[in-house]
Amino acid sequence: MEVLLDYIFTAQTLVLVFVVVLLKTSIKFVPQNRAYLIERFGKFQSTKEAGLNFIIPFIDRISADRSLKEKAVDVPEQSAITKDNISLSVDGVLYFRVLDPYKATYGIDDYEFAVTQLAQTTMRSELGKMELDKTFEERDVLNTNIVSAINEAAGPWGIQVLRYEIKDIVPPQSVMEAMEAQMKAERVKRAQILESEGDRQAAINRAEGEKASVVLAAEADKEEQVLRAEGEAKAIVAVATAQAEALRQVGEAAATEEGQKAIQLDLATKAIEAKHAIAKESSVVLLPDSSTEAAGVVAQAMTIINQLNKG
């Protein structure tokens, strides 16, 4: 009886182990962004995507595990000849991903090696269409052309090239020296142009400053002349006003007896001064004996003044 129980226990254990192994081999958990290719009796059966999947144990097997993530691969340095027969050393980085796991598995043996070799040959071909200067100026165009050419050829492999980036373009040493000399000449040329532009602008600024200075000086002189004329006009008006006021006061004073005496005294004084002036010029004037009288002196003074005015 004990032997029978041991046999039953052993059988149950074996069945349990078999079930566990069966479940383990039939249940497959596929990670995100990966794909399992299932073969049945050596022939492709299906593609299992991310999540819980079941296969038939001992009949189905996972033939390939493909990553669907974007992948970056270094493209080794290689030599290429440009359109103007300049040898260049070029390397780059290729970014691609698997779109169709079936084609990437059964369409080509090693898709990563194939796409890398295709990138090298395509890059040499594209560089051969361009001149040396264009390879530096139009690097984005070169990258785009390489990606387009690779995608066209890699379609049957289930591969999509997302972008290609050229890392370094190294020309020969002699070409680099010539390029450095050219760049130095260009920098000297730009510096000379900037210096001449600065001199021209400085000359323009000086001319404008001198022009503004002349204009301001002319305006200041004009204002000065206007102010001087206004001042002289005011002075003339003031003098005329003063003379008019003096004549008015003299006229008012002359209307009185005291004024008449003052006028006669003034005329007599002027007559005496006139005599002195005539004497200095050696001119002889005959005066009447009655010149001692005041009225005679005044009359004689008037005569002398009139003669001097006529002379």
LUMLO-692868 format. One record per residue: residue in three letters; x, y, z of N, C-alpha, C, O in turn. Coordinates in steps of 0.1 Angstrom, whole numbers, plus 2048, in hexadecimal, padded with zeros to 3 digits. Last residue first. Example, Ala and Ser with C-alpha at 12.3 -4.5 7.8 and 13.67 -1.06 7.14 Angstrom:
// residues 2
Ser8807EA8478897F584788180084F88680B850;Ala8847C784E87B7D384E8847DF84E88E7DF855;
//
This chain:
// residues 311
Gly939F01642946EFC63F946EED63F951EE763D;Lys91EF0164D920F0263F92EEFD63A92FEF6630;Asn925EFE66891DEF466291EEF465391FEEA64C;Leu933F1566C93AF0866E932EFD667938EF4661;Gln91FF2866892BF2865F932F1A660936F15656;Asn90EF2267E909F20670915F20666914F1865C;Ile91FF2869391AF1B691916F18683919F0E67D;Ile922F4468F92DF3B68E929F2D68C92FF26684;Thr907F4D69390EF4F686919F4568491BF3F67A;Met904F456AD8FBF3F6A3901F40696901F3768E;Ala916F566B9918F486BA910F406B0914F376AA;Gln90BF6F6B3918F6B6AD91AF5C6AE91FF566A4;Ala8F5F6D6C38F3F6E6B5900F6A6AE8FFF646A4;Val901F6B6DC8F8F606D88F7F606C98F8F566C2;Val90EF836DD916F776DE90EF6B6D8913F636D1;Gly8F8F946DD901F956D290AF886D190CF826C7;Ala8EDF8E6F58E5F8C6E98EEF8B6DD8ECF836D4;Ala901F967078FDF887068F6F856FA8F8F7A6F4;Glu91CFAA6FB90FFA970090AF9A6FE90FF936F5;Thr933FAA6EE934FA86FC926FA6702924FA070C;Ser931FB16D4931FA36D7931FA06E6930F956EA;Ser932FCA6C9927FC76D3926FB86D791CFB46DC;Asp944FCA6B6948FCF6C393EFCC6CE941FCB6DA;Pro944FAC6A3941FBA6A5944FBD6B4946FB56BC;Leu95EF97697953F986A0950FA76A295AFAF6A3;Leu96BF8467E96AF9268395DF9368B952F8F686;Val980F6867E972F6C67E971F7A684976F7C690;Val998F5466F995F61675986F65673981F64668;Ser9A7F3567899DF3C670999F49677998F4A683;Ser9B7F236849BDF2F67E9B3F366759B7F3D66B;Glu9ACF0E6929ADF0C6849B3F1867D9B4F18670;Lys9AAF1A6AC9B3F0F6AA9B5F0C69B9C0F07697;Ala995F2C6A79A2F316AA9ADF266A89B8F296A3;Ile980F1B6A4984F23699992F2869B99AF28691;Ala97EF116BF981F086B3986F0F6A798FF0A6A0;His978F286CD985F216CF988F186C4994F176C0;Lys95FF2E6C196AF376BF978F306C2981F326BA;Ala951F186CB953F196BD95FF236BA967F206B1;Glu951F1E6E6958F126E295AF126D3965F0E6CF;Ile940F356E594EF366E9956F2A6E5962F2B6E1;Ala929F296DC930F336D393EF356D7947F366CF;Lys922F196F1926F126E592DF1C6DB936F186D4;Thr91CF2D703927F2470692CF1D6F9938F1C6F7;Ala906F386F6912F416F891EF386FB929F3A6F6;Leu8F4F236F88F9F286EB906F306EC90FF2F6E4;Asp8F1F227138F6F1770C8FCF1B6FF907F166FB;Leu8E5F3B7188F2F3871E8F8F2C717905F2C715;Gln8CDF387098D7F427058E5F3F70B8EFF41704;Ile8C2F237188C5F2170A8D0F2B7058D9F286FE;Ala8BEF307308C7F2472F8CBF227218D7F1E71F;Lys8ACF447298B9F4872E8C3F3C72D8CEF3E729;Gln896F3372289CF3C7188AAF4071C8B4F40714;Gly890F2873A895F2073089CF287258A6F2371F;Glu887F3E748893F3774D899F2E7428A5F2E740;Glu86FF4173A87AF4C73A887F4673E892F49738;Thr864F24727864F2D733870F37732879F3672A;Ala867F1471285BF1C71285BF2671E852F2F71F;Ala87CF0471887FF1070F872F1970F874F2570B;Ala871EEF726879EF972D87BF0572587CF1072B;Glu864EE271185CEE771C864EF172485EEFB728;Gly87BEDB702870EE46FC867EEA707864EF6707;Val888ECB71388EED770F884EE170A884EED70D;Gln875EB6715878EBD72187FECB71D87CED5724;Arg876EAD6FA86AEB270086CEBA70C866EC570E;Leu890EA66F888BEB26F087EEB76F587CEC36F6;Ala890E9070A899E9C70C894EA8705893EB370A;Glu87EE7F6FD87BE8470A883E9170E87EE9A714;Ala88DE7B6E6880E816E587CE876F2876E926F3;Gln8A3E6E6F18A5E7B6EB897E826E9897E8E6EB;Ala896E576FC89DE6070589FE6E6FE89DE78705;Thr88DE4C6E4883E4F6EE889E596F8883E636FC;Ala8A5E476D889BE506D1891E556DC88DE616DC;Val8AFE346EA8B6E416E78ADE4B6E28ACE576E6;Ala89CE1F6E789EE266F48A5E346F38A1E3D6F9;Val89FE196CC892E1E6D1894E256DF88EE306E1;Ile8BAE106CD8B6E1C6C58A9E226CA8A7E2E6CB;Ala8B6DFA6DE8BFE056E38BCE126DB8BBE1D6E0;Lys8A6DEA6CF8A1DEF6DC8A9DFB6E18A4E046E7;Ala8B7DE56BA8ABDEC6B88A5DF26C58A0DFD6C5;Glu8CBDD86C88CEDE56C28C2DEC6BF8C1DF86C1;Gly8BDDC06D08C2DC96DA8C5DD76D48C2DE16DB;Glu8B6DB66B78ABDBA6C08B0DC36CA8AADCD6CE;Ala8D0DB16AE8C8DBB6A78BCDBF6AF8B9DCB6B0;Arg8D8D9D6C18DFDAA6C08D7DB56B98D6DC06BD;Leu8C5D896BB8C5D8F6C88CCD9D6C88C8DA76CE;Val8CDD846A18BFD886A48BED8F6B18B8D9A6B2;Gln8E7D7B6A58E4D8769D8D6D8D6A08D4D996A0;Glu8E2D646B58E9D6F6BA8E7D7C6B38E5D876B9;Glu8D3D546A38CDD596AF8D4D656B58CED6E6BA;Lys8E8D506918DCD5768D8D5D5C6998D0D68699;Asp8FAD436A08FED5069B8F2D586978F1D64699;Ala8EBD2C6A58EFD346B08F3D426AC8EFD4C6B2;Glu8E9D2268B8DDD266928E0D2F69E8D9D386A1;Ala904D1D6868FCD2767E8F0D2B6858ECD37685;Ala909D09699910D1669A909D21692908D2C696;Leu8F8CF56908F5CFB69E8FDD0869F8F7D126A5;Val904CF06788F6CF46788F3CFB6868EDD06686;Val91DCE768091CCF367890ECF967890BD05679;Ser916CD068E91CCDB69591BCE868D919CF3693;Ala90ACC067A902CC5685908CD068D901CDA691;Lys922CBD66C916CC366690DCC9670908CD4670;Glu931CAE67E936CBC67992ACC3673929CCF675;Gly921C97680924CA068C928CAE688924CB768E;Glu922C8E666915C9266B917C9B678910CA467A;Ala93EC88665938C9265C92AC97661927CA3661;Arg93FC74679947C8167B941C8C67293FC97676;Asn92FC6066E92BC6667B932C7467D92CC7D682;Ile93EC5B657930C6065692CC67663926C71662;Ala955C51663955C5D65B948C63659946C6F659;Ala94AC3A670950C45678951C5267094EC5C675;Gln942C2B659938C3066393DC3B66B936C4566E;Arg95BC2664E951C2E647946C34650942C3F64E;Asp967C1766396DC2465F962C2D657961C3965A;Gly955C01663957C0966F95CC1766B958C21670;Glu95BBF764994DBFC64C94DC05659946C0F659;Ser975BF064D972BFB643964C00646961C0C645;Glu972BDC66097ABE8663976BF365A975BFF65E;Leu963BC965195DBCF65D964BDC66195EBE6665;Ile976BC363E969BC963A962BD064695DBDB645;Gln98ABB864D98CBC4646980BCB64297FBD7642;Ala97CBA2657981BAC661984BB9659981BC465F;Arg977B9463F96CB99647970BA4651969BAE653;Lys992B8E639989B9663097EB9C63797BBA8636;Val999B7E64E9A0B8B64C998B94643997BA0645;Arg988B6964A987B7065698EB7E655988B88659;Glu991B60631983B65632982B6D63F97BB7763E;Ala9AAB576389A9B6262E99BB6862F999B7462E;Lys9A3B426499ABB4D64E9A9B596459A8B65649;Met996B3163698EB37641996B4364798FB4D64B;Gln9ADB2B6269A1B32621999B3862B994B4462A;Ala9BDB1E6399C2B2A6339B6B3262D9B6B3E62D;Glu9ACB0863F9AFB116499B4B1E6449B1B29649;Met9ABAFC62599FB0162B9A2B0B63699BB15637;Ala9C6AF46249C1AFD61A9B4B0461F9B2B1061D;Glu9C7AE26399CFAEE6399CAAF86309CAB04633;Met9B4ACF6309B2AD663C9BAAE363D9B5AED641;Val9C2AC561A9B6ACC6189B2AD46249ADADF623;Ser9D8AB96279DAAC461D9CEACC61B9CEAD861A;Gln9CBAA56369D2AB063C9D4ABC6339D3AC7637;Pro9AAA9C6299B8A9A62A9BFAA76309B9AB2631;Pro98CA9F63E993AA06319A2A9E6349A6A9D63F;Val974A90650982A94652989A9464498BA8963E;Ile957A9366095CA9365296AA9965396CAA4655;Asp944A82679950A8A675953A88666951A7D660;Lys929A7A67A930A7F68693CA8868193DA93686;Ile90AA7C66B918A7B66891FA8267491DA8D678;Glu8EEA696728F5A75675904A7367390AA69678;Tyr8CEA5F6678DDA5D6668E4A6A6698E1A74663;Arg8AFA526718B8A5D66E8C6A5866E8CAA4D673;Leu8A0A3A66E89AA466738A2A5266F89DA5D66B;Val89AA1F65A8A5A2865F89EA35662898A3C659;Gln88AA02660887A1065D893A18663895A1866F;Ile8879E165388F9EB65B88B9F965788A9FB64B;Gly8809CB6448779CF65087E9D965987A9DA664;Trp88D9C562E8939C063A88A9C364688D9BF651;Pro8829D36188809C46198859BE6268829B2629;Gly88D9EE61E87F9EA61F87C9DB6208759D7629;Ala8A79F66198A49ED6258969EA6278939E3631;Ala8A7A076038AD9FA6028AA9F060D8A99E460B;Glu899A1D60E894A1760189AA095FF893A005FA;Asn8A8A2362489BA1E626895A1861988EA0E61A;Ile8C0A2D6178C0A2061F8B2A1B6218B0A0F620;Ala8B7A4460A8BCA396028BCA2C60A8BAA21605;Ser8AEA546208A5A506168AAA4460E8A2A3B60B;Val8C7A5762E8BBA506358B1A4B62A8ACA4062B;Ile8D6A6561B8DAA586208CFA506268CDA44623;Asn8C7A7D61A8C8A7560E8CDA666128C8A5D60C;Thr8CAA876348BDA8462F8BEA7A6238B6A71622;Asn8E6A8C6358E0A8263E8D2A7D6398CFA72639;Leu8E8AA06218EFA9361F8E9A886288E7A7D624;Val8D9AB462D8D5AAE6208DBAA161E8D4A98619;Asp8EAAB96438DDAB46458D7AAE6388D0AA4639;Arg901AC3636902AB663D8F4AB06408F2AA463F;Glu90AAD76258FDAD16238FDAC362A8F9AB9624;Glu923AE062B918AEA62B90BAE362B901AE8632;Phe934ACA628934AD1635927ADA636921ADB641;Thr92FAC360E92EAB961892EABF626927AB962F;Lys935AD95FF927AD6601925ACB60C91BACB613;Asp951AD85FD94AAE360493CAE0608937AE3612;Leu954AC15EC959AC25FA952ACC60294EACA60D;Glu936AB75DA943ABD5DB947ABF5EA93FABE5F2;Met924A985D6926AA65DB934AAA5DB93DAA25DB;Lys923A7E5CF91BA875C791DA965CB917A9F5C5;Gly931A705E1937A715D492FA7A5CB934A7E5C0;Leu920A705F792CA795F7932A7B5E9937A855E6;Glu90FA5B5EE90AA695F0915A735F0914A7E5EA;Ser921A455EF91AA495E3915A575E3917A5E5D9;Arg928A4460A932A4660092CA4B5F3931A535EC;Met90FA3F615916A4B618921A4E60E922A5A60A;Thr909A2660B901A31607908A3E60A907A48602;Thr91DA1661891DA18609914A23604918A2A5FB;Gln915A1A633922A1E62E922A2061F927A2A61A;Ala8FBA106338FDA1E63790AA2363290CA2E62D;Leu8FF9F562D8F89FD6248FAA0C6268FAA1461D;Gln90C9EE6449149EE63890D9F662D9139FD625;Thr8F79F16569039F965890B9F964B910A04647;Val8E49DF64D8E19ED64C8ED9F664E8EEA01649;Ala8F39C76528EF9CB6448EC9DA6438F09E063A;Phe8F69C666D9029C76658FE9CC6579059D4651;Glu8DA9C46738E29CF6788EF9D16708F39DC66D;Tyr8D19AD6678CC9BA6628D49C56678D69CF660;Asp8DC99165D8E099A6688DC9A86638E49AF65C;Asp8CB9846498D197C6548D598665F8D198266B;Ile8AA98D63E8B898F63E8BE98864A8B8987655;Gly89098464189498B6358A398D6338A898F628;Tyr88B97965988C97064E890976641893970637;Thr88E98F66B89398266F89597966289F972661;Ala8829A56608909A766689699A6698A299966B;Lys86A99B65887399E64E88199F65388B99B64D;Tyr85F99867386098D66A86A98F65F87398665C;Pro85F9B267E8689A768486A99B67A87499567A;Asp85E9D06708589C266E8629B867386C9B566C;Leu86E9E567B85F9E66798589D967784D9D767D;Val8889EC68F8829E16888739E468786C9E6691;Arg89BA0B68A893A0169288C9F768988B9F967D;Phe8B7A2168C8ADA196858A5A1168F8A9A1069A;Tyr8D1A376868C6A3468F8BBA2D6878B6A3267D;Leu8F4A396848E8A3567D8DDA316878E0A2A690;Val90EA50682906A4868B8F9A456838F3A4F67E;Gly92FA50672922A5567591BA4C67F921A42684;Asp94CA5C65F945A53667938A5966C935A6566A;Val964A61646957A6464B952A59654954A4D650;Ser97EA7063597BA6663F96EA6A64696EA7464D;Leu982A7761297DA7B61F97CA6E628979A63623;Ser992A845F6990A785FE98CA7D60C994A85612;Ile985A955DA98BA965E8988A8A5F097CA875F1;Asn979A985C1984A8F5C398CA925CF998A925CF;Asp961AA65C096DAAD5BB97AAA55BF985AAB5C1;Lys94FA945CC94EA975BD95AA9E5B895EA9C5AC;Thr963A815E3959A8A5DF959A8C5D0961A875C9;Ile966A615F096CA6B5E7961A745E2956A6F5DD;Ala96DA52610963A5660596AA615FD971A69602;Ser973A3A629978A4462096EA46614968A3C610;Gln966A3764A969A3263D96DA3D63496CA49638;Glu95EA2C66B964A36662968A3065596CA24655;Pro93EA1B67194DA1D672952A2766894CA2A65D;Val922A26680927A22673936A2567393AA30675;Asp912A1A69D91DA22698921A1D68A922A11688;Val8F0A1B6A28FBA1369F906A1C699903A24690;Ala8D4A1A6B78DEA226B18EAA1A6AE8EFA126B7;Lys8B1A126B48BEA0E6B78C8A176B08C6A1B6A4;Glu891A116C289AA186B98A8A156BD8ABA146C9;Lys8819F16C78869FE6CB88FA046C18959FD6B9;Leu87A9D76C38749E16BB8789EF6BE8729F96B9;Ser88E9BA6C288B9C76C98859D16BF88A9D26B4;Arg8859986BF8899A56B88859B16C18799B16C6;Asp88F9796C088A9836CA88F9906C489B9936C5;Ala88695A6B088D9676B08869716BA87A9716BC;Ser8799426B58859426AC88D94F6AC89994F6A9;Ile86B9316CE86E93F6CA87B93F6C288693B6C6;Arg8569156C386291B6C98649296C586092D6BA;Asp83E8FB6C68419096C284E90D6CA8519086D5;Ile8418E26D283E8E36C48428F16BF8498F26B4;Phe8468E46ED84D8DA6E684A8DA6D78518D36CF;Pro8268F56F28338F06F78388E56EE8318DD6E9;Ile81990E6E08189006E28258FA6E682F8FB6DF;Ile81592E6F181A9266E68189176EA8159136F5;Phe80794D6F980793F6FB80D9386EE80A93C6E3;Asn80D96D70A80B9656FE80D95670181395270B;Leu80998D71680897F71980597770C7FC97A705;Gly81F9A67088149A271081499371281F98C710;Ala8299AF6E782A9B26F581D9AD6FC8129B06F8;Glu8249946CE8279A26D28279A36E18249996E8;Lys82F97A6BA82997E6C782E98C6CB83A98E6CC;Thr82896E69B8309786A282997C6AF81D9816AE;Ser82894C68F82295969382C96269983895E69C;Gln83793967F829937683822944686817946681;Phe85092C66A84A93867083B93667383493266A;Lys85B90B67185591566784E92066F84991E67A;Gly8638F868386D8FF67A86890967086F90F669;Phe84C8F16908538E768885C8EE67E85D8E9673;Arg8479126928409056958458FB68B8438FC67F;Glu8539306A185492669684D91969B84F9156A7;Ile84E9516A884B9446AC84C93B69F84693E695;Leu85E96E6B385A9666A78599576AA8639526AF;Tyr8569886C885B97A6C78559746BB8499756B8;Ala85F9A96CE8579A06C685D9926C68699926C3;Arg85C9C76E28649BB6DD85A9B26D684E9B36D8;Asn8509DB6F08599DF6E58629D36E186D9D56DD;Gln84D9C970F8499D57068549D86FC8609D76FF;Pro8529A570E8549B371484F9BD70984D9BB6FE;Val83C98A7108449927078469A070C83B9A670F;Phe83996C72083797B72284198371A84D98271C;Lys82B94E71983695771683196671882796A713;Ile82392D72082093B72382C944721837941727;Ser82F91571B82491971282092871481B92E70B;Thr84291072D84691071F83B91571683E91A70B;Lys83391074583E91974384291A735846925730;Leu8218FB74181C90974282791373F82691D739;Leu8338E674082A8E97358258F77358258FE72B;Val83D8E775A8468E974E83E8EC7428428F573A;Val8268E276882D8EF76A8368F175E8378FD759;Val8208C975F8168D475C81D8E175E81B8EA756;Phe8368BA7688338BB75A82A8C775682C8CE74C;Val8338BD78383E8C377D83C8C576E8408CF768;Leu81A8AF78681B8BD7898278C47838268CF77E;Val82389677D81889D7768198AC7798178B4770;Leu83589079183A89178483089977B8338A1772;Thr8248907A782F8997A783489B7998368A6794;Gln81487A7A180E8877A28198927A181789D79B;Ala8278667A282086979581A87779681B87E78C;Thr82E8677BD8388697B383286D7A683687679F;Phe81585F7C881B86C7CB8268707C182687C7BC;Ile8128457BE8098507BA80E85D7BD80C8677B5;Tyr8288397CA8288397BB81E8447B782184C7AD;Asp82283B7E482E8417DF82D8437D083284D7CB;Leu80B82B7E480A8397E78168417E381584C7DE;Leu8178127DE80D8187D580B8277D780A82F7CE;Val82680F7F582D8107E88238167DD82881E7D5;Glu81380C80881C81880882381A7FB8258257F7;Met8087F480080080080080980C8008068167F9;
//
